[in-house]
Amino acid sequence: MTDIEVTAADYRIGVHDDPATIDAGAWNALLAAQAAPTPFMRHEYLQALHASGSAVRAAGWAPMFLTLESGGRLRAAAPAYLKAHSYGEYVFDWAWADAYRRHGLRYYPKLLGAVPFTPVPGSRLLAEDAAWRERLVDALRRFAQETGLSSAHVLFVDEVEAAAFERAGWMVRHGVQFHWQADDRAPVADFEGFLAGLQRDKRKKILQERRRVAEQGVGFTVHAGAAIDEPLWDFFHHCYTRTYRAHQGTPYLTRDFFARMAATMAPHWVLFVARQGGRAGEPLGCSLIAVDAAQRTAYGRYWGATRFVPCLHFEACYYQPLAWCLERGYRRFEGGAQGEHKMARGLLPVRTTSAHWLRDERFAAAVADYLAAEGSGIAQYVDELYERNPFRPRPDGA
């Protein structure tokens, strides 16, 4: 760990190149107190990314975690990385980097506050209170400025954090994801109830897709927590890597990362395994979701198959997890980044937010203009999507 000199006499800013140097209990305690905690911000998850070689300097992710300490206590903290590229972020700034290059300036390295490879909205600034959150925002800017970086970016922040960044003069950028969220005005207890609330054409399409999978003799088994044994993790990782290679990509996460998840965060994972010939058959594909039982939220994460089966992706990634969530009273299922096709399957548009600071005032002004126009377009896009709401109108008109 190294320290940045600060003018404030009552706290110290630490910069950590290995999350293991930060007290895990103190980190997780701060996380639990935030407005929108997720399993992906737990110390175990971030440490596994580092220790497994998934998010390390050699891969273009050099950890620079920031901590604020006072009176011997951790008061605020954030995961941050020096990035040599923009892969694995899901908030696209390649055009900004290209503009810097064309003007003879360096965009990389940049400072990124994020959970690597994880486009899940939630708290990114762990702070005791609003005052410590503001100090942490300032510390991120100061670190980028004093080390000569082009910019600082914090991705998929919660609403409280977005407001703190705006007050500090950062620019905010919006995107769109698709989530299913429970509606207390029309509660449903199972997948049949979920289908009953959809428009007729959407319900018919889903039933057809599910029927196509069943007619090919495919059934599913569900494995939660410690029931995901090592052979199942091996099969999952085989499918996961096949998916990337089928799209000429390189898998971000190593097998060791998932071994660490099994060892330290097993209760946060559920695996849906597709099997040829029914529940006792040979596995041919799977999807892995993360779950937070306390928040009653599930997150679609990864999937893959050993061969192509029509409609298997929809069954494994949406219908099986949604049915599982409904049976257990979960409140939200997040479908991951992008994917307007998810809306026809009952996931509705949700706005996401990221915060950005650029050191060069000329580029900052140009980007601010761009984001203002982009933001208006996003708002109009979401309005248009809601006009195509897949759910039937409620009798009360709501």
Contacts in CASP RR format, 6 or more apart in sequence:
PFRMAT RR
TARGET T0000
AUTHOR 0000-0000-0000
METHOD contacts of the structure
MODEL  1
MTDIEVTAADYRIGVHDDPATIDAGAWNALLAAQAAPTPFMRHEYLQALH
ASGSAVRAAGWAPMFLTLESGGRLRAAAPAYLKAHSYGEYVFDWAWADAY
RRHGLRYYPKLLGAVPFTPVPGSRLLAEDAAWRERLVDALRRFAQETGLS
SAHVLFVDEVEAAAFERAGWMVRHGVQFHWQADDRAPVADFEGFLAGLQR
DKRKKILQERRRVAEQGVGFTVHAGAAIDEPLWDFFHHCYTRTYRAHQGT
PYLTRDFFARMAATMAPHWVLFVARQGGRAGEPLGCSLIAVDAAQRTAYG
RYWGATRFVPCLHFEACYYQPLAWCLERGYRRFEGGAQGEHKMARGLLPV
RTTSAHWLRDERFAAAVADYLAAEGSGIAQYVDELYERNPFRPRPDGA
1 14 0 8 1.000
1 15 0 8 1.000
1 16 0 8 1.000
1 17 0 8 1.000
1 21 0 8 1.000
2 14 0 8 1.000
2 15 0 8 1.000
2 17 0 8 1.000
3 12 0 8 1.000
3 13 0 8 1.000
3 14 0 8 1.000
3 15 0 8 1.000
4 13 0 8 1.000
4 14 0 8 1.000
4 15 0 8 1.000
4 139 0 8 1.000
4 142 0 8 1.000
4 143 0 8 1.000
4 146 0 8 1.000
6 12 0 8 1.000
6 13 0 8 1.000
6 139 0 8 1.000
6 142 0 8 1.000
8 135 0 8 1.000
10 70 0 8 1.000
11 68 0 8 1.000
11 69 0 8 1.000
11 70 0 8 1.000
11 75 0 8 1.000
11 135 0 8 1.000
12 68 0 8 1.000
12 69 0 8 1.000
12 70 0 8 1.000
13 66 0 8 1.000
13 67 0 8 1.000
13 68 0 8 1.000
13 139 0 8 1.000
13 142 0 8 1.000
13 143 0 8 1.000
14 66 0 8 1.000
14 67 0 8 1.000
14 68 0 8 1.000
14 69 0 8 1.000
15 64 0 8 1.000
15 65 0 8 1.000
15 66 0 8 1.000
15 143 0 8 1.000
16 22 0 8 1.000
16 63 0 8 1.000
16 64 0 8 1.000
16 65 0 8 1.000
16 66 0 8 1.000
16 67 0 8 1.000
17 62 0 8 1.000
17 63 0 8 1.000
17 64 0 8 1.000
18 50 0 8 1.000
18 63 0 8 1.000
19 43 0 8 1.000
19 46 0 8 1.000
19 47 0 8 1.000
19 50 0 8 1.000
19 63 0 8 1.000
19 65 0 8 1.000
19 79 0 8 1.000
20 47 0 8 1.000
20 50 0 8 1.000
20 51 0 8 1.000
22 43 0 8 1.000
22 65 0 8 1.000
22 67 0 8 1.000
22 74 0 8 1.000
22 77 0 8 1.000
23 74 0 8 1.000
24 43 0 8 1.000
24 44 0 8 1.000
24 47 0 8 1.000
25 43 0 8 1.000
26 73 0 8 1.000
26 74 0 8 1.000
27 42 0 8 1.000
27 43 0 8 1.000
27 74 0 8 1.000
27 77 0 8 1.000
27 126 0 8 1.000
28 42 0 8 1.000
28 43 0 8 1.000
30 74 0 8 1.000
30 76 0 8 1.000
30 77 0 8 1.000
30 126 0 8 1.000
30 127 0 8 1.000
30 128 0 8 1.000
31 37 0 8 1.000
31 41 0 8 1.000
31 42 0 8 1.000
31 43 0 8 1.000
31 123 0 8 1.000
31 126 0 8 1.000
33 126 0 8 1.000
33 128 0 8 1.000
34 123 0 8 1.000
34 125 0 8 1.000
34 126 0 8 1.000
34 127 0 8 1.000
34 158 0 8 1.000
35 123 0 8 1.000
35 158 0 8 1.000
35 159 0 8 1.000
35 160 0 8 1.000
36 121 0 8 1.000
36 122 0 8 1.000
36 123 0 8 1.000
36 158 0 8 1.000
36 159 0 8 1.000
37 122 0 8 1.000
37 123 0 8 1.000
37 292 0 8 1.000
37 295 0 8 1.000
38 120 0 8 1.000
38 122 0 8 1.000
38 123 0 8 1.000
38 292 0 8 1.000
38 295 0 8 1.000
38 297 0 8 1.000
38 299 0 8 1.000
39 45 0 8 1.000
39 265 0 8 1.000
39 268 0 8 1.000
39 290 0 8 1.000
39 291 0 8 1.000
39 292 0 8 1.000
39 299 0 8 1.000
40 115 0 8 1.000
40 118 0 8 1.000
40 120 0 8 1.000
40 290 0 8 1.000
40 299 0 8 1.000
41 79 0 8 1.000
41 115 0 8 1.000
41 122 0 8 1.000
41 123 0 8 1.000
41 124 0 8 1.000
41 126 0 8 1.000
42 265 0 8 1.000
44 260 0 8 1.000
44 264 0 8 1.000
44 265 0 8 1.000
45 115 0 8 1.000
45 261 0 8 1.000
45 265 0 8 1.000
46 65 0 8 1.000
46 79 0 8 1.000
46 115 0 8 1.000
47 260 0 8 1.000
48 54 0 8 1.000
48 257 0 8 1.000
48 260 0 8 1.000
48 261 0 8 1.000
48 264 0 8 1.000
48 265 0 8 1.000
49 55 0 8 1.000
49 116 0 8 1.000
49 117 0 8 1.000
49 253 0 8 1.000
49 257 0 8 1.000
50 56 0 8 1.000
50 63 0 8 1.000
51 256 0 8 1.000
51 260 0 8 1.000
52 253 0 8 1.000
52 254 0 8 1.000
52 256 0 8 1.000
52 257 0 8 1.000
52 259 0 8 1.000
52 260 0 8 1.000
53 59 0 8 1.000
53 254 0 8 1.000
53 256 0 8 1.000
53 257 0 8 1.000
54 116 0 8 1.000
54 117 0 8 1.000
54 252 0 8 1.000
54 253 0 8 1.000
54 254 0 8 1.000
54 257 0 8 1.000
55 61 0 8 1.000
55 63 0 8 1.000
55 81 0 8 1.000
55 116 0 8 1.000
55 117 0 8 1.000
56 62 0 8 1.000
56 63 0 8 1.000
57 63 0 8 1.000
57 82 0 8 1.000
60 81 0 8 1.000
60 82 0 8 1.000
60 83 0 8 1.000
60 84 0 8 1.000
60 85 0 8 1.000
61 81 0 8 1.000
61 83 0 8 1.000
61 116 0 8 1.000
62 81 0 8 1.000
62 82 0 8 1.000
62 83 0 8 1.000
62 84 0 8 1.000
62 109 0 8 1.000
63 79 0 8 1.000
63 80 0 8 1.000
63 81 0 8 1.000
64 80 0 8 1.000
64 81 0 8 1.000
64 82 0 8 1.000
64 111 0 8 1.000
64 143 0 8 1.000
65 77 0 8 1.000
65 78 0 8 1.000
65 79 0 8 1.000
65 80 0 8 1.000
66 77 0 8 1.000
66 78 0 8 1.000
66 80 0 8 1.000
66 136 0 8 1.000
66 139 0 8 1.000
66 140 0 8 1.000
66 143 0 8 1.000
67 74 0 8 1.000
67 76 0 8 1.000
67 77 0 8 1.000
68 74 0 8 1.000
68 75 0 8 1.000
68 76 0 8 1.000
68 77 0 8 1.000
68 132 0 8 1.000
68 135 0 8 1.000
68 136 0 8 1.000
68 139 0 8 1.000
69 75 0 8 1.000
75 127 0 8 1.000
75 128 0 8 1.000
75 132 0 8 1.000
75 135 0 8 1.000
76 125 0 8 1.000
76 126 0 8 1.000
76 127 0 8 1.000
76 128 0 8 1.000
76 132 0 8 1.000
76 133 0 8 1.000
76 135 0 8 1.000
76 136 0 8 1.000
76 139 0 8 1.000
77 126 0 8 1.000
77 136 0 8 1.000
78 113 0 8 1.000
78 124 0 8 1.000
78 125 0 8 1.000
78 126 0 8 1.000
78 136 0 8 1.000
78 140 0 8 1.000
78 154 0 8 1.000
79 113 0 8 1.000
79 114 0 8 1.000
79 115 0 8 1.000
79 124 0 8 1.000
80 111 0 8 1.000
80 112 0 8 1.000
80 113 0 8 1.000
80 140 0 8 1.000
80 143 0 8 1.000
81 111 0 8 1.000
81 112 0 8 1.000
81 113 0 8 1.000
81 114 0 8 1.000
81 116 0 8 1.000
82 109 0 8 1.000
82 110 0 8 1.000
82 111 0 8 1.000
82 112 0 8 1.000
82 149 0 8 1.000
83 89 0 8 1.000
83 108 0 8 1.000
83 109 0 8 1.000
83 110 0 8 1.000
83 111 0 8 1.000
83 112 0 8 1.000
84 108 0 8 1.000
84 109 0 8 1.000
85 108 0 8 1.000
86 92 0 8 1.000
86 93 0 8 1.000
86 94 0 8 1.000
86 97 0 8 1.000
88 116 0 8 1.000
88 117 0 8 1.000
88 252 0 8 1.000
89 112 0 8 1.000
89 114 0 8 1.000
89 155 0 8 1.000
90 119 0 8 1.000
90 155 0 8 1.000
90 156 0 8 1.000
90 337 0 8 1.000
90 338 0 8 1.000
91 119 0 8 1.000
91 153 0 8 1.000
91 155 0 8 1.000
91 156 0 8 1.000
91 173 0 8 1.000
91 175 0 8 1.000
91 354 0 8 1.000
93 153 0 8 1.000
93 356 0 8 1.000
96 107 0 8 1.000
96 151 0 8 1.000
96 363 0 8 1.000
96 367 0 8 1.000
97 107 0 8 1.000
97 108 0 8 1.000
99 363 0 8 1.000
99 366 0 8 1.000
100 106 0 8 1.000
100 107 0 8 1.000
100 150 0 8 1.000
100 363 0 8 1.000
101 107 0 8 1.000
105 150 0 8 1.000
105 360 0 8 1.000
106 150 0 8 1.000
107 150 0 8 1.000
107 151 0 8 1.000
108 150 0 8 1.000
109 149 0 8 1.000
109 150 0 8 1.000
110 144 0 8 1.000
110 149 0 8 1.000
110 150 0 8 1.000
110 151 0 8 1.000
110 152 0 8 1.000
110 153 0 8 1.000
111 140 0 8 1.000
111 143 0 8 1.000
111 144 0 8 1.000
111 149 0 8 1.000
111 151 0 8 1.000
111 152 0 8 1.000
111 153 0 8 1.000
112 152 0 8 1.000
112 153 0 8 1.000
112 154 0 8 1.000
112 155 0 8 1.000
113 124 0 8 1.000
113 140 0 8 1.000
113 152 0 8 1.000
113 153 0 8 1.000
113 154 0 8 1.000
113 155 0 8 1.000
114 124 0 8 1.000
114 153 0 8 1.000
114 154 0 8 1.000
114 155 0 8 1.000
114 156 0 8 1.000
115 124 0 8 1.000
115 156 0 8 1.000
116 252 0 8 1.000
117 252 0 8 1.000
117 253 0 8 1.000
119 155 0 8 1.000
119 156 0 8 1.000
119 177 0 8 1.000
119 336 0 8 1.000
119 337 0 8 1.000
119 352 0 8 1.000
120 156 0 8 1.000
120 299 0 8 1.000
120 334 0 8 1.000
120 336 0 8 1.000
121 156 0 8 1.000
121 157 0 8 1.000
121 158 0 8 1.000
121 177 0 8 1.000
121 334 0 8 1.000
121 350 0 8 1.000
121 352 0 8 1.000
121 353 0 8 1.000
122 156 0 8 1.000
122 157 0 8 1.000
122 158 0 8 1.000
123 157 0 8 1.000
123 158 0 8 1.000
123 160 0 8 1.000
123 161 0 8 1.000
124 154 0 8 1.000
124 155 0 8 1.000
124 156 0 8 1.000
124 157 0 8 1.000
124 158 0 8 1.000
124 161 0 8 1.000
125 133 0 8 1.000
125 136 0 8 1.000
125 137 0 8 1.000
125 154 0 8 1.000
125 157 0 8 1.000
125 161 0 8 1.000
125 164 0 8 1.000
127 133 0 8 1.000
127 135 0 8 1.000
127 136 0 8 1.000
130 164 0 8 1.000
133 160 0 8 1.000
133 161 0 8 1.000
133 164 0 8 1.000
134 164 0 8 1.000
134 167 0 8 1.000
134 168 0 8 1.000
137 164 0 8 1.000
137 165 0 8 1.000
137 168 0 8 1.000
137 170 0 8 1.000
138 168 0 8 1.000
140 152 0 8 1.000
140 154 0 8 1.000
140 357 0 8 1.000
141 152 0 8 1.000
141 168 0 8 1.000
141 170 0 8 1.000
141 357 0 8 1.000
143 149 0 8 1.000
143 152 0 8 1.000
144 151 0 8 1.000
144 152 0 8 1.000
144 357 0 8 1.000
144 359 0 8 1.000
145 359 0 8 1.000
148 359 0 8 1.000
149 359 0 8 1.000
150 358 0 8 1.000
150 359 0 8 1.000
150 360 0 8 1.000
151 356 0 8 1.000
151 357 0 8 1.000
151 358 0 8 1.000
151 359 0 8 1.000
152 356 0 8 1.000
152 357 0 8 1.000
153 354 0 8 1.000
153 355 0 8 1.000
153 356 0 8 1.000
153 357 0 8 1.000
154 161 0 8 1.000
154 165 0 8 1.000
154 354 0 8 1.000
154 355 0 8 1.000
154 356 0 8 1.000
155 354 0 8 1.000
156 352 0 8 1.000
156 353 0 8 1.000
156 354 0 8 1.000
157 165 0 8 1.000
157 353 0 8 1.000
157 354 0 8 1.000
157 355 0 8 1.000
159 353 0 8 1.000
161 355 0 8 1.000
162 172 0 8 1.000
162 353 0 8 1.000
162 355 0 8 1.000
165 172 0 8 1.000
165 355 0 8 1.000
166 172 0 8 1.000
166 355 0 8 1.000
169 357 0 8 1.000
170 355 0 8 1.000
170 356 0 8 1.000
170 357 0 8 1.000
171 355 0 8 1.000
171 356 0 8 1.000
171 357 0 8 1.000
171 358 0 8 1.000
171 364 0 8 1.000
171 367 0 8 1.000
171 368 0 8 1.000
171 371 0 8 1.000
172 353 0 8 1.000
172 354 0 8 1.000
172 355 0 8 1.000
172 356 0 8 1.000
172 371 0 8 1.000
173 353 0 8 1.000
173 354 0 8 1.000
173 355 0 8 1.000
173 356 0 8 1.000
173 371 0 8 1.000
173 374 0 8 1.000
173 375 0 8 1.000
174 351 0 8 1.000
174 352 0 8 1.000
174 353 0 8 1.000
174 354 0 8 1.000
174 374 0 8 1.000
174 375 0 8 1.000
174 378 0 8 1.000
174 379 0 8 1.000
175 351 0 8 1.000
175 352 0 8 1.000
175 353 0 8 1.000
175 378 0 8 1.000
176 349 0 8 1.000
176 350 0 8 1.000
176 351 0 8 1.000
176 352 0 8 1.000
176 378 0 8 1.000
176 381 0 8 1.000
176 382 0 8 1.000
176 385 0 8 1.000
177 334 0 8 1.000
177 335 0 8 1.000
177 336 0 8 1.000
177 337 0 8 1.000
177 338 0 8 1.000
177 349 0 8 1.000
177 350 0 8 1.000
177 352 0 8 1.000
178 335 0 8 1.000
178 336 0 8 1.000
178 339 0 8 1.000
178 340 0 8 1.000
178 342 0 8 1.000
178 343 0 8 1.000
178 347 0 8 1.000
178 348 0 8 1.000
178 349 0 8 1.000
178 350 0 8 1.000
179 332 0 8 1.000
179 333 0 8 1.000
179 334 0 8 1.000
179 335 0 8 1.000
179 347 0 8 1.000
179 348 0 8 1.000
179 350 0 8 1.000
180 322 0 8 1.000
180 325 0 8 1.000
180 332 0 8 1.000
180 333 0 8 1.000
180 335 0 8 1.000
180 346 0 8 1.000
180 347 0 8 1.000
180 348 0 8 1.000
181 331 0 8 1.000
181 332 0 8 1.000
181 348 0 8 1.000
181 350 0 8 1.000
182 188 0 8 1.000
182 329 0 8 1.000
182 330 0 8 1.000
182 331 0 8 1.000
182 332 0 8 1.000
185 394 0 8 1.000
185 398 0 8 1.000
186 197 0 8 1.000
186 394 0 8 1.000
188 194 0 8 1.000
188 196 0 8 1.000
188 197 0 8 1.000
188 326 0 8 1.000
189 326 0 8 1.000
189 327 0 8 1.000
189 329 0 8 1.000
190 323 0 8 1.000
190 326 0 8 1.000
190 327 0 8 1.000
191 319 0 8 1.000
191 322 0 8 1.000
191 323 0 8 1.000
191 326 0 8 1.000
193 326 0 8 1.000
194 322 0 8 1.000
194 326 0 8 1.000
194 346 0 8 1.000
195 203 0 8 1.000
195 206 0 8 1.000
195 207 0 8 1.000
196 203 0 8 1.000
197 203 0 8 1.000
197 391 0 8 1.000
197 392 0 8 1.000
198 206 0 8 1.000
198 346 0 8 1.000
198 390 0 8 1.000
198 391 0 8 1.000
198 392 0 8 1.000
199 389 0 8 1.000
199 390 0 8 1.000
199 391 0 8 1.000
199 392 0 8 1.000
202 344 0 8 1.000
202 345 0 8 1.000
202 346 0 8 1.000
202 390 0 8 1.000
205 344 0 8 1.000
206 314 0 8 1.000
206 319 0 8 1.000
206 345 0 8 1.000
209 311 0 8 1.000
209 314 0 8 1.000
209 315 0 8 1.000
209 319 0 8 1.000
210 311 0 8 1.000
210 315 0 8 1.000
210 319 0 8 1.000
212 310 0 8 1.000
212 311 0 8 1.000
213 219 0 8 1.000
213 274 0 8 1.000
213 309 0 8 1.000
213 310 0 8 1.000
213 311 0 8 1.000
213 312 0 8 1.000
213 315 0 8 1.000
216 309 0 8 1.000
216 310 0 8 1.000
217 276 0 8 1.000
217 277 0 8 1.000
217 278 0 8 1.000
218 274 0 8 1.000
218 275 0 8 1.000
218 276 0 8 1.000
218 277 0 8 1.000
218 278 0 8 1.000
218 284 0 8 1.000
218 309 0 8 1.000
218 312 0 8 1.000
218 315 0 8 1.000
219 274 0 8 1.000
219 275 0 8 1.000
219 277 0 8 1.000
219 278 0 8 1.000
219 279 0 8 1.000
220 272 0 8 1.000
220 273 0 8 1.000
220 274 0 8 1.000
220 275 0 8 1.000
220 279 0 8 1.000
220 315 0 8 1.000
220 316 0 8 1.000
220 320 0 8 1.000
221 272 0 8 1.000
221 273 0 8 1.000
221 275 0 8 1.000
221 279 0 8 1.000
222 270 0 8 1.000
222 271 0 8 1.000
222 272 0 8 1.000
222 273 0 8 1.000
222 320 0 8 1.000
222 324 0 8 1.000
223 229 0 8 1.000
223 232 0 8 1.000
223 270 0 8 1.000
223 271 0 8 1.000
223 273 0 8 1.000
224 267 0 8 1.000
224 269 0 8 1.000
224 270 0 8 1.000
224 271 0 8 1.000
224 291 0 8 1.000
225 266 0 8 1.000
225 267 0 8 1.000
225 268 0 8 1.000
225 269 0 8 1.000
225 270 0 8 1.000
226 266 0 8 1.000
228 236 0 8 1.000
228 262 0 8 1.000
228 266 0 8 1.000
228 269 0 8 1.000
228 271 0 8 1.000
230 262 0 8 1.000
232 271 0 8 1.000
232 273 0 8 1.000
232 286 0 8 1.000
233 255 0 8 1.000
233 258 0 8 1.000
233 259 0 8 1.000
233 262 0 8 1.000
234 255 0 8 1.000
235 273 0 8 1.000
235 283 0 8 1.000
235 285 0 8 1.000
235 286 0 8 1.000
236 258 0 8 1.000
236 271 0 8 1.000
236 286 0 8 1.000
236 288 0 8 1.000
236 302 0 8 1.000
237 255 0 8 1.000
237 258 0 8 1.000
238 306 0 8 1.000
239 285 0 8 1.000
239 286 0 8 1.000
239 303 0 8 1.000
239 304 0 8 1.000
239 305 0 8 1.000
239 306 0 8 1.000
240 251 0 8 1.000
240 253 0 8 1.000
240 288 0 8 1.000
240 302 0 8 1.000
240 303 0 8 1.000
240 304 0 8 1.000
241 251 0 8 1.000
242 304 0 8 1.000
242 305 0 8 1.000
242 306 0 8 1.000
243 302 0 8 1.000
243 303 0 8 1.000
243 304 0 8 1.000
243 305 0 8 1.000
244 250 0 8 1.000
244 251 0 8 1.000
245 251 0 8 1.000
261 268 0 8 1.000
261 269 0 8 1.000
262 269 0 8 1.000
267 291 0 8 1.000
267 293 0 8 1.000
268 290 0 8 1.000
268 291 0 8 1.000
268 292 0 8 1.000
269 288 0 8 1.000
269 289 0 8 1.000
269 290 0 8 1.000
269 291 0 8 1.000
270 288 0 8 1.000
270 289 0 8 1.000
270 291 0 8 1.000
270 298 0 8 1.000
270 321 0 8 1.000
270 324 0 8 1.000
271 286 0 8 1.000
271 287 0 8 1.000
271 288 0 8 1.000
272 286 0 8 1.000
272 287 0 8 1.000
272 288 0 8 1.000
272 289 0 8 1.000
272 316 0 8 1.000
272 320 0 8 1.000
272 321 0 8 1.000
272 324 0 8 1.000
273 283 0 8 1.000
273 285 0 8 1.000
273 286 0 8 1.000
274 283 0 8 1.000
274 284 0 8 1.000
274 285 0 8 1.000
274 286 0 8 1.000
274 305 0 8 1.000
274 309 0 8 1.000
274 312 0 8 1.000
274 315 0 8 1.000
274 316 0 8 1.000
275 281 0 8 1.000
275 282 0 8 1.000
275 283 0 8 1.000
275 284 0 8 1.000
276 282 0 8 1.000
276 283 0 8 1.000
276 284 0 8 1.000
283 306 0 8 1.000
284 305 0 8 1.000
284 306 0 8 1.000
284 307 0 8 1.000
284 309 0 8 1.000
285 303 0 8 1.000
285 304 0 8 1.000
285 305 0 8 1.000
285 306 0 8 1.000
285 312 0 8 1.000
285 316 0 8 1.000
286 303 0 8 1.000
286 304 0 8 1.000
286 305 0 8 1.000
286 316 0 8 1.000
287 300 0 8 1.000
287 302 0 8 1.000
287 303 0 8 1.000
287 304 0 8 1.000
287 316 0 8 1.000
287 317 0 8 1.000
287 320 0 8 1.000
287 321 0 8 1.000
288 300 0 8 1.000
288 301 0 8 1.000
288 302 0 8 1.000
288 303 0 8 1.000
289 298 0 8 1.000
289 299 0 8 1.000
289 300 0 8 1.000
289 301 0 8 1.000
289 321 0 8 1.000
290 298 0 8 1.000
290 299 0 8 1.000
290 300 0 8 1.000
290 301 0 8 1.000
291 297 0 8 1.000
291 298 0 8 1.000
291 299 0 8 1.000
291 330 0 8 1.000
292 298 0 8 1.000
292 299 0 8 1.000
295 331 0 8 1.000
295 332 0 8 1.000
296 328 0 8 1.000
296 329 0 8 1.000
296 330 0 8 1.000
296 331 0 8 1.000
296 332 0 8 1.000
297 330 0 8 1.000
297 331 0 8 1.000
297 332 0 8 1.000
297 333 0 8 1.000
297 334 0 8 1.000
298 321 0 8 1.000
298 324 0 8 1.000
298 325 0 8 1.000
298 330 0 8 1.000
298 332 0 8 1.000
298 333 0 8 1.000
298 334 0 8 1.000
299 333 0 8 1.000
299 334 0 8 1.000
299 335 0 8 1.000
299 336 0 8 1.000
300 317 0 8 1.000
300 321 0 8 1.000
300 333 0 8 1.000
300 334 0 8 1.000
300 335 0 8 1.000
300 336 0 8 1.000
301 336 0 8 1.000
303 313 0 8 1.000
303 316 0 8 1.000
303 317 0 8 1.000
304 316 0 8 1.000
305 312 0 8 1.000
305 313 0 8 1.000
305 316 0 8 1.000
314 345 0 8 1.000
317 335 0 8 1.000
318 335 0 8 1.000
318 342 0 8 1.000
318 345 0 8 1.000
318 347 0 8 1.000
319 345 0 8 1.000
321 333 0 8 1.000
322 333 0 8 1.000
325 333 0 8 1.000
333 347 0 8 1.000
335 342 0 8 1.000
335 347 0 8 1.000
340 385 0 8 1.000
343 349 0 8 1.000
343 385 0 8 1.000
343 388 0 8 1.000
343 390 0 8 1.000
344 390 0 8 1.000
345 390 0 8 1.000
346 390 0 8 1.000
346 391 0 8 1.000
348 385 0 8 1.000
348 386 0 8 1.000
348 389 0 8 1.000
348 390 0 8 1.000
349 381 0 8 1.000
349 382 0 8 1.000
349 385 0 8 1.000
349 386 0 8 1.000
351 378 0 8 1.000
351 382 0 8 1.000
356 367 0 8 1.000
356 371 0 8 1.000
357 364 0 8 1.000
358 364 0 8 1.000
358 367 0 8 1.000
END
